[in-house]
């Protein structure tokens, strides 16, 4: 007969209580059983949760885990729950290693653990452990006996071989069973995603678990197989020293792989919030359907293809901010072999693995710029989407949405424009038409007529760059094209949207204050740009000089508006 943890009877209760206080949560505890199934080369893993209602409260009665793996011998069945026992102890080729995972897991969650196992062509063998406080023999693991599992349990295992684990008498339930089960489905789909990619099936209460890939690169086994796959930004290798106790030579190293990806455009086309995005609900639904909530953010750390951490490994180093909303559209996966367990501070229960500081620095140096560029790409797409919506909402033949200002400029008398006095009118008009989008260019005659009747015209566009406006002169006026991707216009659009939809006087006052600040920044940035000009330098080309002035103006204004928002 084997013992669970100790032969010292005086310490048994104390040691069991201590073991029950491990760092497991329900997901990581269940994951230890799945690890063993995968190590046993199971292709089908089934989990059934059995609940009951007592005094109108639902509680977890038992959990049954079954697989079609290779099964265990009678000797292994008897010893498999002994603390530290493992037929694969310290084997770093798979996802297990320490021989304590399942034992600690069940002790953390419940009082009774039953084990049935069968090797190919042999009989079922059975044993049980009961650590209930009232059980005087709680440290004893009975010698395994021949015993067939009940028919409803046998369905969970393979026909030729397999193992069935039953946990019961749950006295440490994490919340409502319905929430616990749903959270486990999501956790298992993400944590074991690479095994699901390879064909292993995990079935919970008759529902096949779909993979959840935070890198967006594998969609075929997901809930949305028709989604487009993500974009690989880059995959970098960091050569890192093998753990000292596993080195074959003093300088032996193996690669740690860091992969940065970005979600397909269809998932991140627009923001899921924001007053400047009327389609926010559409994108919010896309995120909700794919479980991309607030918790979907951070780094996925994979040990031998099994996720051992997902989230924000605080604190990080090197000025890399991993905890920001845009991060949920960026895949940041760190994959390592178990020979680097010490560098990731892997515990014997495989939860919370995080790289040591020196490794964090190396990861930041190798992948930090890639991650930041991917974040910027997400922002640029959002800006473009919102600018296009604004442009579309204002487009109506030659209408611009700026008619009030255009008419004021039209009615102002003044001296003849010196800058265009000796210029060819047709060439000026052609340059002005060049600022229009393709759709507007098709109505060329209408726009040329507008230039005659409405000398000053404002149109909307969007492009990358520091300039917030482009100007092309006509004989009698000019065409101004606003860059709606510039922070100035984005802030004005946001303020306008807030004012239009707001009725709270205090919030309206706040928006008015924001508008006043933006107006000040426009003039201050022009003052700054103007001061950059050297009065001793002769101006050879007035138009080039003005273009440079506007570019500097836009550059300072971009910086000022960003600083104000931050």
N, C-alpha and C positions, 0 to 999 in steps of 0.2 A: 504494500500500500504506500502510495506517495504522499508527500506533504505539500500543502499549498505554499507556505512561506518559511516556517521555522519549526524547529523541534523543541524550542523552549516554551513550555506551556504557560509560564508566567507572563510571557511577552506577546502571546498570540493575539489577544484582543487588541492590545495597543498597536501592534504592527499592522493588523488588518485595518484598523481605523486610520492609521497614518497613510496606508496605501490608497485608501478611499478618497484621500484629499489631493489626489494628483491633478495636473493641469488640464485634464480632458474636459471637453464639452461633449454633448451627445454626438455631434457629427464626427469629431476626431475619434471618439470611442468606437462608433460603428465602422469607421474607416479601417481600424486595425483588423477587424474580421475580414473585410474585403481585401486587405493586403495579403492576408494568409491564403485566401482563395486564389488570388492571382499568382502568388508564389507556387501554389500547387497546380498551376497550369489550367485552371478552370476557364472555360469559355462561356459558361452561363452561370450567373450569380443571381439568386433570388432572395428577396427579403420580404417577409410578411409581418406587418404590425397588427397586433390584436389589442383592441381597446374595449373598455367597458365603462358603463355609466353608473355612478353610485352617488345618491343624493344630488342628482342633477349635475354632477360634475364628471366630465369624461377623464378617465385616467388610462395610462398605459399598463396593460396587463402582461403582455409578453412580446418578444421579438424573436422571430425564427429566421436564421440565415442558412441558406443552402447553396451548394455548388456542385459542379460535376468535375472537380479536380481529381488528383490522383489518390486522395484518401490517405488514411494513416493506419499504421500497424497497431495491434492491440497494445503494445508497449508504449507507442507514441501517444495513443489515446489516453492512457493512464497518466502520462507525464506532461501532456501538452499544457496543462493549467498550472504546473509547478513554476514558481517564480524563477526566471532565468533559463528554463529549459528551452532548447530549440534544436531541431535537426539541421538548421541552417545558421547557427549562431555565428555572428560577425561576418556573414556572407554579404558582401557589398555589391554583388552583381544584380540583386533583385531589390524589391522595395521594403523587405523586412530586414532585420539584422539582430536585434538585441535579445529576443526570446522573452520579453516581458509585456509586449504590446497588448495582446488579447487579454491576458490575465489582469493587468492593471485596468484595462478598458471595462471589463465586466464588473470589477470590484468598484469602480467609480460610479457605475450606473445602476446596479441592481445587486440582489443578494444571491440569486441562484443561477448557475450556468450549467447547462447540460450539453454533452458532446456525443454525437453519433458519427461514426466514420466507417468507411468501407473501401478497401482496396479492390482493384479489378479482379473479379472471379472469386472473391472471398466474402466472408460474412460481415454483417454489421457488428460493430463493437460500441459499447456505451460506458460513459462515466458521468459523474455529477459532483458539483461543489456547491455547498450551501453555507454562506457566511452570515446567515441571520443571527442576530444577537442571542436568541434563545437556543440556538444549536450548540450543544457542548462539543460536538465533533467538527466544528467549522474548519479546522485545519486539515482534515483528512480528505484525501482524494481516493475513493474506492478503486480497487483493482478493476480494470475494464472487463466487462462481461458481454457475452453475445446477447444482443437485443435489437430487434427490428424497430425502427421508428414507426409511430402511428402513420397510417396511410396519408393523412393530410400533410404530414411533414415530409414523408418520403418523396412526394411530388416535387419538392424543392431541390432535390439532389439529382445527380446523373443516374442513369439506369445501371451502368457498369461499376461506377465508383463515385465517390464524393464524400462530402462532410456536411453535417447539419449541426448548427449551434443554436441553442434556445436560451434566451435570457428571460428571467421572470422575477417577480417580486421587486418591481421597480420602486425604490423608495427615494430616488433622487431625480425626479422628472423635471426636465427643462421646459417649463411652460405648458401650453395646451398641446395635446397630442397632434391635433390637425396642423398646427403651425410647425411643430417639431418635424413631422413627416414631410411637409412641403419644403421646409428649409433643407432637410437632408437630401431630397431629390435634386435640388439646385446645386448643393455642395458636391454631391457625388458626380453630377454631370460635368462640373468644372474640374474637380480634383482628379478624376480618373478619365479625363477626356481623351488622352492619348491612347489609352487602352481601348476605349470605345471606338476610336478611329481605326484601331487594328482589328476590330470585329468582336471584342468581348462584349457580351450583353449583360447589363445590370437591370434587373426587373424588380420594382418595388410595388407591392400590392397589385400585381398583374399589369403594371404600367412600365413599359420599357423606357429607361432613362435616356434622354437625348443629351448629346454632348453640348457643353457650353464653353466656347473658346474665346477668352478675352483678347486673343490676338486676331480674331476674325478671319483666320486663314483656312480653317476647316469647317465647312458648312454642311457637307453631305449627311453627316449623322446628327445634325442639329434639328431643332424644332422647325427651322426655316431653311430647308435644303435648297430652295430656289434663290436664296440671297446670293448676291455677288460676293466673292471672297475679298478680303482686305488687300491692302497694298503693302508689300514688304519694303520697308524703308532701308533696312540693312540688318545683317547678322554678323556680329563681331566676335572673335575668339580672344579670350584672355588666358594666356598660359600661366598656370598657377601651381605652386608647390603642392604635391600630394601630402596628405597627413603623414607626420613622421613615422607612425607605427605601420604604415602601409608602403613606405618607399622601398624600392629595390636598389636605389642609389641615392646619395645625399642630395643630388640636384634634380631628382625626377619631378617632372611636371606633367599635368594634363590640362586640357582646355576646359574652361568655363565659357559657355556660349550665351551671349546676350542678344536678343532679337527685338528689334523695334518695328512695329507695324502700325498701320493706320486703317481705320474702318472704311469700308466702301462709301463712296460719296452719297449713295442713296440713303444711308443711315444717318449721315451727319450733314445733310444739305443745308438745313437751317436749325436754329436753336429750338430747344423745347420750352423756352420761356422768353420773356422780353416783350415789351409793348410795341417795339418796331417790327415784330414778326407776327402778322395776322394768322399765319399757319402754324403757330406754336403747338396747338393741340395735336396736329397731325404728327409732328415729330416727337411729342411727348408720348403718344400712343406707340410709335415705333420702339421707343426706349422701354416702355412698360412691357410690351409684348415679349421683348427679348431680355427682360429682367435686368435692364441697364439702369438700375436705380442709383442712389447715392453711394451704396456699398460697392458698386462696380467702378472701382477707381483704385489705381495703384499698381504694384508690381506682383507678377505671378512667379513664384520661385518653385522650380521643378527639380525633384531629386529622383534620378532614374525614371523619368517620365511621369512621376506621381507628384502632384502639387502638394507642397508642404507649407506654403504660405501664400496668402493673397491679401493685399492691402498696402498700407503705407508703413514701411519699416522705419519707424521713428526712433532716434533721429537719423537723418541722412547726412552726407557730407558734400563739400565742394560746391555749395550754393545751388544745388539742384532741388527745385521744389516739385516733389512728386504728388503733392496733395492739392490738386486744383480741379475744378469741374471739367475743363476740356480734356483732362487725362482719361476720362472714360472712353473716349474715341481713339485712344492710343494704346496699342498693345506693347507691354514692357515685360518680356519674359526672360528670366535668368534660369538657365538649365545647367545642372552640375551632376557629376557622378558621385556616388557615395564615398569615393576616396577623398572627397573634400568636406566630409562631415564636420570636421573641427573648424574649418574656415567659415562654415555656415551655422556653427553652434547647434548642430542637430541634437535634439534630446532623444532619450530612449522611447518617447511616445510620439516622436515626429510631428510636433506642433510648434509653431512659432519660429521656424528656422529663419535666421537672418544673417547676412554676411557680416564678418568682423570689419572694423573700421578701415583697415588697410585695403581690404577687398572692395569696400564701398567706394573708396577713392579711385581705385582702378576702374570700377564699373562706370563711375561718373566721367572719368577722363575718356573712356572708350565710347560710351553711349550717350553721355549727357547732351552733346551738340545735336545728335540725331533726334533725341526726344524733344528738345526745344524747337527744332525745325518742324517736327511733326505737329506740335502744339500750334505753332504759327500758321501752319497750313490749314488746320481746322478753323482758326479765327478768320483767315483770309476767305475761306469758303463761306462762312457765315456773313461776313461783310459784303461779299459779292451778291449773295442771295438776297439780302435785305436791300442793297442798292438797286438790284434788278427789279425788285417788287416796287420800290419807290418810283423808278423810271417808268415802269409799266402803268402805274396808277396815274401818272401825269400825262402819258402819251395820248393825244387825240389830234390827229392830222398835224397842224402846225401849232396847236396849243402846247404851252410849256408848263403851265401852273405858276408862272412868274409874271403874269400879265399886269398886275398892279404896279410892280416896280418898273416894268418895261414901259408902261404908259407914262409914268412920271418922268422917266428919262427922255421919252419922246417929246414931251411938252416943254422941255427946257431949251430956251434960246441961248446962243453963245457964239463965240468966234469960230471961224473955220478950223477944222482939225488939222494941225500942222503935220502930224505924223503920216497922214494919208493924202496930203494935198497933191503930191506929184506922182501918186501910185496909180497903176492901171486898175480900173474898176472891176474888170472881168477876173483878173488874177486875185484881187482881194476877195471877190465873191466866191471864187473857187476854193480859196483857203478857208473861208468861213464854212462852206459846205463840207469841207473835210472834217470838221468837228462833229458832224452829225453821224448818228448810227446808220446802218445799212437801210433799215426800214424808212427812216426819214429821207435818206438820199433819193429813194425812189419817187418821192414827191418833190423833186428838185425845183420844178417851176413854181410850185406853191411857196416854197421857202424863199426863192429869189424874189418873189413878189412881196413876201413878208419883210425881207430886208429893206425893200424900198419904202414900204408903208410903216414899218416898225423898226427904226434904225438899230435900236439896242435889243438884243434877244438873248435870253438865258435858256440853256438846255442842260439836261442832266446826263451824266455818264458815270462810269467807274473804271478805275485802273490802278495798278500798283504804282506808288510813287509818293513823293513828299508834297507835290503841288496840289493845292486844293481847288485850283481853277486854271483853265487854259483859255486864252483869248486869241481870237482872230478878228482883225479889223476889216470892216467894209468901208466904202467911200464915205458914208454918212454916219456910221456908227460902229458896232462891234457885236460879235457873238461870244458870249461867255459860256464855257462848259464847266459845270461843277463836277468835281470828283467826289461822288457820294461815299467812296471808301475812305476818304480822309476823316480823321477823328473830329474835325470841326463839324462837317455836315452830319456825321453820325450823331453827335451830341445834340445838334439843333433838331434833327428828326426825332430823337428820343424825347427832348423837352416838349416839342410840339405835340407828340403823341400823348405825353403825360397830361398836358394842359387840356387837350381836346376831350379826354376821357375822365378827367378829374372834376369832382364837385366839392371836395373838402377844401375850405379856405386856407388852412394851414399848409396843405400840400401844394396848393396853387401859388402861395407866397414863396414856397421853397423853389418851385419851378421858375418863378419870376427872378429869384435871386440867381439861380443857375444861368439864366439867359443874360442877366447883367454881367456876370463874371465872364461868360463867353465873349460878350461884346468887348469887355476890357482886354481880354487876351488877344482878340483880333487886332486891336490898335497897338497894344504893347509889342506884339510880335512884328508888326510892320515897323515900329520904331526901332526894334532890334535889328531887323534886316536892313533898314535904311542906314543905320550907323556903321554897317560893315563896309560901306563904300568909301574908297580912298579918294579924297577930293583932288589929290595931285595927279591921279591917273586920267589921261584923256579918253573920252568916250568916242570910239570910232563908229560903233553901230548901236544906234539908240534902241532898236528892237531887241537885240541880244542883251543889252544892259537891262532893259525892262523885264525880259524873261528870266534873267538871273536874279533880279530883285524879287520877282514873284516866287521863284523856286526857294530862295532863302526865307522869304516870308512864310511860305507853306511849311518849310522844315521846322522853323521855330514855333509856329502855331501848332504843328503836330505834337511837338514835345511839350508845349505848355498845356494843351488840352489833356494829354495823357497824364501829366503830373497832377493836374487838377482833379481828374477822375480818381486817381490813386490816393 
